[in-house]
Amino acid sequence: MESDIEIAQKATLENIEVIADRAGLKIGDYTPWGAFKAKIDLKVMERIEKEPKGHLVLVTTTSPTPAGEGKTTMTIGLAQALVLQGEKAMLGIREPSMGPVFGIKGGAAGGGYSQVLPMEDINLHFTGDMHAITSAHNLLAAVLNNHMHHGNKLDIDPRRIKWHRVMDMNDRSLRNMVIGLGGEKSGMPQEDSFDITAASEVMAIICLSSDLKDLRERLGRVIVAYDRKGDPIFAEQLRVVGAMTMLLREAIRPNLVQTIEGVPAFVHGGPFANIAHGTSSYLSTKIGLHLSDYFITEAGFGSDLGAEKFFNIFARTTGLIPSAVILVVTTRSLKMHGGVAKADLSDINVLAVRKGAANMSRHLGIIQLFGVPVVVAINLFENDHEDEVQEIKRLCEGMGIPVAISDHHASGGKGSLEVATKLKEVIKNCPHCFNTLYPDTLSLKEKIEYICHNVYGAGKVQFTVDAVRRMDRFEDMGYGHLPICMAKTQYSLSDNPKLLGSPMKFKITIRDMMLSAGAGFVIPLTGSIMRMPGLPREPAAEKMGVDEEGRAVGLF
């Protein structure tokens, strides 16, 4: 069987001008970035805003397992299927972070015959967005430390610095460290740390900003530290926000590429959903909606993380509301939630599918909380057992949930025609009454508890002393109206990654709180979730390289 990268390298790409024209873009609406990539000019909105918006479709999944679910491939395959049916469809996904690419995940641009291309570029440096975000973030960190070195006029408390550093790589050794050693010429010694770039507040700001002016204003509202009186120090006070905006002036422009079947695709922004809000950019989504009848997008991890944040943060902030949701399920994933070990997934086990389907049912319930119609898409894997597939169909039909089978990995758009048909039926015939889970007027504690009880199924929500102190402080500062962006393991509905299936009435602990004033949300930290991942024992990077012709090998 050919690998994803082998399939991608055999594909014939169309010139980006052809893809742009297919998307409805004109010369001047974009800047080619080589032969197969382009950056969209933000002024295009002035021309296309008068066009009606198409249907926004959100793709999410059950609680992820090592068996794989295929959310990105589903997003791509579904868009390709809609185009085969004569619809004008596009898609938007997030930019891969090189940390997971070289860590445990490998490439993240789809797979099989549902990929976005050029796959090597997208998975590596792409158009430099990640580097620009990293540089802008670290410029602010450098200026902050420099300010303290040269007299500290703002009286910044070195014990209360909240703006650390980022890099687009997994490196657990940088989670905690001391900087400024080596004497007075090397700065002021202090504790510091690195987060991964995907967790940077700059990344979240890029993905939620509506234009360059909004970007600059949001950057200015970032809280970098507190002074010795306990008052916040904003990025604007360090007089470097203009330079940060300059570094980001290209990164805010959406990236246009194509699928393996020539469907226009935006790949822009890359926040994780377990430590950030997990969606691609507002700008790419809005532009795509005005250019297409169906715009398919994804949110990171399961519906308890990415979809919940898409509804409660992204939709609340941007006003962009999905017409329907696709919940991707697999027999393999449900069997793992039913207690089957990864090594035994090839064995038929209908009972385990039935038991693991409790996790699927919980995710369906989460989506239904928001009043948006849902379709279950069964993503076929090689060697799936027909009896197990039919068991999922039977269970969905018994709950009155539309369900369809998809073979998009092996067959591209043709493999997802059934899902496309079912999706259009649902959008046409099912009631749509979207609502966010909580009003802005609830306290931060009430919002957190509502998510924990009603989305996760938790019983007791416990707050540590540190979490309560910060939460009260944020409300005193006037941030109590902000939405919640939970930092939680993706592997379980609880805060314990080993608690698979459908746990209920468990205790969840909010151990600390963070404020992203520029992005516009509050982040409660649960469990042992880290903002800087580590590499596995055998990183994916060990299998990567280039061949004699300079082509990437082993990327996925």
Secondary structure, DSSP 8 states (H G I E B T S, - for coil): ---HHHHHHHS----HHHHHHHHT--TTSEEE-SSS-EEE-TTHHHHHTTS---EEEEEEESS--TT---HHHHHHHHHHHHHHTT--EEEEE----HHHHHTTS---SEETTEEEESHHHHHTTTTSHHHHHHHHHHHHHHHHHHHHHTT-TT-EEEEEE---EEESS--GGGSSEEE--SSGGG---EEE-EEEGGG-HHHHHHHH-SSHHHHHHHHHT-EEEEETTS-EEEGGGGT-HHHHHHHTTTTTS-EEEEETT--EEEE-----TTTS--B--HHHHHHHHHH-SEEEEEEEEEIIIIIHHIIIIIIHHH----SEEEEEE-HHHHHHHTT--GGGTTS--HHHHHHHHHHHHHHHHHHHHTT--EEEEEE--TT--HHHHHHHHHHHHHTT--EEEE-HHHHGGGGGHHHHHHHHHHHHHS------SS-TTS-HHHHHHHHIIIII--S-EEE-HHHHHHHHHHHHTT-TTS-B--B--SSSSSS-TT--S---S--EEEEEEEEETTTTEEEEEETT--SS----SS-GGGG-EE-TTS-EES--
